[in-house]
Amino acid sequence: MSTSTTGQALTLSDLIAPHLPYLRRYARALTGAQSSGDTYAASTLEAILTDPSCFDAEEVGGKVALFKVFHKLWGSSGQPVAEFDEGPRARALQHLASLTPNTREALLLNTVEAFSVSEVAEVMEIEADEAARLIQLARDEMQQAVTGKIMIIEDEAIIAMDLEGIASMMGHEVTGIARTRKAAVKLGVEEKPDLILADIQLADNSSGIDAVADLLEELGDVPVIFITAFPERLLTGERHEPAFMIAKPYVPDQVISAISQAMFFSSTDTLTS
């Protein structure tokens, strides 16, 4: 059992709890939904409780060890994604199936979860060179697969411009930028987006979460990426939560990866391939 600097033994809970919100975020990004992602996260915890020896935090660190257990389960289940009998999501799922195996996982681990290439290799139990190859291949494949219309809800002009530039560089059309809840609803209704990028705190002290809730009520099922300095506050499991989330400050690769993932799971008809 690992020990702290004070010499007190750390429990499994101590070693796992700080990283659990991020495992849930990662699992949701892989499956495209809160329910299925949380099921995999729960299964990971059950596996560790059943056999604590599979969680080797002392050797590789708590976060790497936790994600490594998850990946063993994910690989043994065939790396599934949510299934839909018909409708627009079927095309997105076909894109997912066409990706080179393991590339999506490697990219998310590296960009969204900020694992180094060597840590990605440890989590996935592959060589570092192979991890680097998968990450680059995922970037190439995913950016070319799906494009659509993106709406940005962000009150900080510099960040909004940066997000707009990233989305445009990826080949997406930005429908507009909204700085308040009211403006966001108006913009979204005028031109329905395929994806929403939303900050949490807006210019008039309104909530980006409330703005998104209003929009989804009007527009139906549209994927959302929340951008926040405190992602763990939205990953509590106590309410409906987004499958995709970016922590501030972010780097462009995180935004690119999240947009690509979210677009794959988009349910709208306007996506092009």
C-alpha positions as CSV (number, residue, x, y, z in Angstrom):
1,M,0.0,0.0,0.0
2,S,1.3,3.5,-0.9
3,T,2.1,6.0,1.9
4,S,1.9,9.7,2.1
5,T,4.7,12.1,3.2
6,T,3.4,11.9,6.8
7,G,3.8,8.1,6.8
8,Q,0.1,7.4,6.9
9,A,-1.1,4.6,4.6
10,L,-3.3,5.7,1.7
11,T,-6.4,3.7,1.1
12,L,-7.7,2.7,-2.3
13,S,-10.2,5.5,-2.0
14,D,-7.4,8.0,-1.5
15,L,-5.6,6.8,-4.6
16,I,-8.6,6.6,-6.9
17,A,-11.0,9.4,-5.8
18,P,-8.9,12.4,-7.3
19,H,-8.9,10.7,-10.7
20,L,-12.4,9.2,-10.9
21,P,-14.1,12.3,-12.4
22,Y,-11.6,12.2,-15.3
23,L,-12.1,8.5,-15.9
24,R,-15.8,9.2,-16.1
25,R,-15.1,12.0,-18.6
26,Y,-12.9,9.7,-20.7
27,A,-15.4,6.8,-20.6
28,R,-18.2,9.1,-21.8
29,A,-16.1,10.4,-24.6
30,L,-15.4,6.9,-25.8
31,T,-19.0,5.8,-25.7
32,G,-20.7,9.1,-26.5
33,A,-23.1,9.0,-23.6
34,Q,-23.2,9.6,-19.8
35,S,-25.0,6.3,-19.0
36,S,-22.7,3.9,-20.9
37,G,-19.6,5.8,-19.9
38,D,-20.5,5.7,-16.2
39,T,-21.3,2.0,-16.5
40,Y,-17.7,1.3,-17.6
41,A,-16.3,3.5,-14.9
42,A,-18.4,1.6,-12.3
43,S,-17.2,-1.7,-13.7
44,T,-13.6,-0.5,-13.3
45,L,-14.1,0.3,-9.7
46,E,-15.8,-3.1,-9.2
47,A,-12.8,-4.9,-10.8
48,I,-10.4,-3.1,-8.4
49,L,-12.4,-3.9,-5.3
50,T,-12.7,-7.5,-6.4
51,D,-8.9,-7.8,-7.1
52,P,-6.9,-4.8,-5.6
53,S,-3.7,-6.3,-7.1
54,C,-4.8,-5.2,-10.6
55,F,-4.5,-1.5,-9.4
56,D,-0.7,-1.0,-9.3
57,A,-0.6,2.6,-8.2
58,E,2.7,2.2,-6.5
59,E,4.4,1.3,-9.7
60,V,2.8,3.7,-12.2
61,G,0.8,6.3,-10.2
62,G,-2.9,6.4,-9.3
63,K,-4.2,7.9,-12.5
64,V,-2.3,5.7,-14.9
65,A,-3.2,2.6,-12.8
66,L,-6.9,3.5,-12.8
67,F,-7.0,4.1,-16.6
68,K,-5.0,0.9,-17.1
69,V,-7.6,-1.2,-15.3
70,F,-10.3,0.5,-17.4
71,H,-8.5,-0.3,-20.6
72,K,-8.3,-4.0,-19.7
73,L,-12.1,-4.0,-19.3
74,W,-12.6,-1.9,-22.4
75,G,-10.5,-4.1,-24.6
76,S,-12.1,-7.3,-23.3
77,S,-15.6,-6.0,-24.1
78,G,-14.6,-5.3,-27.7
79,Q,-14.4,-1.5,-27.4
80,P,-18.1,-1.0,-28.1
81,V,-20.0,2.2,-28.9
82,A,-23.6,3.0,-28.4
83,E,-25.9,1.2,-30.8
84,F,-28.8,2.7,-32.7
85,D,-31.1,0.8,-35.0
86,E,-31.7,3.7,-37.4
87,G,-31.5,7.4,-37.8
88,P,-28.7,10.0,-38.4
89,R,-26.4,8.5,-35.7
90,A,-25.9,5.4,-37.7
91,R,-23.7,7.3,-40.1
92,A,-21.5,8.7,-37.3
93,L,-21.2,5.2,-35.9
94,Q,-20.0,3.9,-39.3
95,H,-17.3,6.6,-39.2
96,L,-16.3,5.2,-35.7
97,A,-16.1,1.7,-37.0
98,S,-13.9,2.8,-39.9
99,L,-11.2,4.2,-37.7
100,T,-8.0,2.2,-37.2
101,P,-8.3,0.2,-34.0
102,N,-7.1,1.9,-30.8
103,T,-6.5,5.3,-32.5
104,R,-9.4,7.1,-30.8
105,E,-8.4,5.9,-27.4
106,A,-4.8,6.9,-27.8
107,L,-5.8,10.4,-29.0
108,L,-8.2,11.0,-26.1
109,L,-5.7,9.8,-23.6
110,N,-3.0,12.1,-25.0
111,T,-5.0,15.2,-25.7
112,V,-8.1,15.4,-23.4
113,E,-6.6,13.5,-20.4
114,A,-3.1,14.9,-20.9
115,F,-1.2,11.7,-20.6
116,S,2.3,11.7,-22.1
117,V,3.0,9.3,-25.0
118,S,4.8,7.0,-22.6
119,E,1.8,7.0,-20.2
120,V,-0.5,6.3,-23.1
121,A,1.6,3.3,-23.9
122,E,1.5,2.2,-20.3
123,V,-2.3,2.5,-20.1
124,M,-2.8,0.7,-23.4
125,E,0.0,-1.8,-22.8
126,I,1.8,-1.1,-26.1
127,E,5.2,0.3,-27.0
128,A,5.7,4.1,-27.0
129,D,6.4,4.3,-30.7
130,E,3.1,2.5,-31.4
131,A,1.3,5.0,-29.1
132,A,2.7,7.9,-31.0
133,R,1.7,6.4,-34.3
134,L,-1.8,5.8,-33.1
135,I,-2.2,9.4,-31.9
136,Q,-1.0,10.9,-35.2
137,L,-3.2,8.5,-37.2
138,A,-6.2,9.4,-35.1
139,R,-5.7,13.1,-35.8
140,D,-5.5,12.5,-39.5
141,E,-8.5,10.2,-39.7
142,M,-10.9,12.0,-37.4
143,Q,-10.3,15.5,-38.8
144,Q,-11.2,14.3,-42.3
145,A,-14.2,12.2,-41.3
146,V,-17.0,14.6,-40.3
147,T,-17.7,18.3,-40.7
148,G,-20.7,20.4,-39.7
149,K,-21.9,23.6,-38.1
150,I,-20.6,24.7,-34.7
151,M,-22.1,27.3,-32.4
152,I,-19.9,29.0,-29.7
153,I,-21.2,30.3,-26.3
154,E,-18.3,32.2,-24.8
155,D,-18.2,35.7,-23.3
156,E,-14.4,36.2,-23.4
157,A,-13.6,37.6,-26.9
158,I,-10.1,36.1,-27.1
159,I,-11.2,32.6,-26.2
160,A,-14.2,32.9,-28.6
161,M,-11.9,33.9,-31.4
162,D,-9.5,31.1,-30.6
163,L,-12.3,28.5,-30.6
164,E,-13.7,29.9,-33.9
165,G,-10.3,29.7,-35.5
166,I,-9.8,26.1,-34.4
167,A,-13.2,25.0,-35.6
168,S,-12.7,26.8,-39.0
169,M,-9.3,25.2,-39.4
170,M,-10.9,21.8,-39.0
171,G,-13.3,22.6,-41.8
172,H,-16.4,23.3,-39.7
173,E,-18.7,26.3,-40.2
174,V,-19.1,28.5,-37.2
175,T,-22.7,29.8,-37.0
176,G,-22.0,32.5,-34.5
177,I,-20.8,33.4,-31.1
178,A,-23.1,34.2,-28.2
179,R,-22.1,35.9,-24.9
180,T,-25.3,35.5,-22.9
181,R,-28.0,32.9,-22.2
182,K,-30.6,34.9,-24.1
183,A,-28.3,35.5,-27.1
184,A,-27.4,31.8,-27.2
185,V,-31.0,30.7,-27.4
186,K,-31.7,33.2,-30.1
187,L,-28.7,32.2,-32.2
188,G,-29.3,28.5,-31.8
189,V,-32.9,28.7,-32.9
190,E,-32.1,30.9,-35.9
191,E,-29.6,28.4,-37.3
192,K,-29.5,25.0,-35.7
193,P,-25.9,23.8,-35.0
194,D,-24.5,20.3,-35.2
195,L,-22.4,21.0,-32.1
196,I,-22.3,23.5,-29.3
197,L,-19.2,24.7,-27.5
198,A,-20.2,26.3,-24.3
199,D,-18.5,28.2,-21.5
200,I,-20.1,27.9,-18.0
201,Q,-20.0,31.5,-16.7
202,L,-21.3,34.1,-19.2
203,A,-21.1,37.8,-19.6
204,D,-24.3,38.8,-17.7
205,N,-23.6,36.3,-14.9
206,S,-26.0,33.9,-16.6
207,S,-25.1,30.2,-16.8
208,G,-23.9,28.4,-19.9
209,I,-25.4,25.2,-18.5
210,D,-28.8,26.9,-18.4
211,A,-28.3,28.3,-21.9
212,V,-27.5,24.8,-23.2
213,A,-30.6,23.3,-21.4
214,D,-32.8,25.9,-23.1
215,L,-31.2,25.1,-26.4
216,L,-31.6,21.4,-26.1
217,E,-35.3,21.9,-25.2
218,E,-35.7,23.8,-28.4
219,L,-33.4,21.9,-30.7
220,G,-33.5,18.3,-29.5
221,D,-30.4,16.1,-29.3
222,V,-27.3,18.2,-30.2
223,P,-23.9,17.3,-28.8
224,V,-22.3,19.8,-26.4
225,I,-18.8,20.4,-25.3
226,F,-18.6,22.4,-22.0
227,I,-15.5,24.5,-21.4
228,T,-14.8,25.2,-17.7
229,A,-12.0,25.8,-15.2
230,F,-13.6,23.3,-12.8
231,P,-14.6,20.2,-14.7
232,E,-14.8,18.1,-11.6
233,R,-17.8,20.2,-10.4
234,L,-19.8,19.0,-13.4
235,L,-18.8,15.3,-13.0
236,T,-20.6,14.4,-9.8
237,G,-23.1,11.9,-11.2
238,E,-25.9,13.8,-9.5
239,R,-27.6,15.1,-12.6
240,H,-27.5,14.9,-16.4
241,E,-24.0,15.7,-17.5
242,P,-22.2,16.3,-20.8
243,A,-20.2,13.5,-22.4
244,F,-17.6,16.0,-23.5
245,M,-15.7,18.5,-21.4
246,I,-12.6,20.6,-21.8
247,A,-10.8,22.1,-18.8
248,K,-9.4,25.7,-18.9
249,P,-6.8,26.6,-19.7
250,Y,-6.9,24.3,-22.7
251,V,-4.6,23.6,-25.6
252,P,-5.7,23.4,-29.2
253,D,-5.3,19.6,-29.4
254,Q,-7.8,19.2,-26.6
255,V,-10.4,21.2,-28.5
256,I,-9.7,19.4,-31.8
257,S,-10.0,16.0,-30.2
258,A,-13.2,16.8,-28.3
259,I,-14.8,18.4,-31.4
260,S,-13.9,15.3,-33.5
261,Q,-15.3,12.9,-30.9
262,A,-18.5,14.9,-30.4
263,M,-19.1,15.2,-34.2
264,F,-18.9,11.4,-34.5
265,F,-21.8,11.1,-32.1
266,S,-23.9,13.9,-33.5
267,S,-27.5,13.0,-34.2
268,T,-28.2,15.8,-36.7
269,D,-28.8,15.3,-40.5
270,T,-26.5,18.1,-41.7
271,L,-23.2,16.4,-41.1
272,T,-21.1,15.7,-44.2
273,S,-18.4,13.1,-44.8
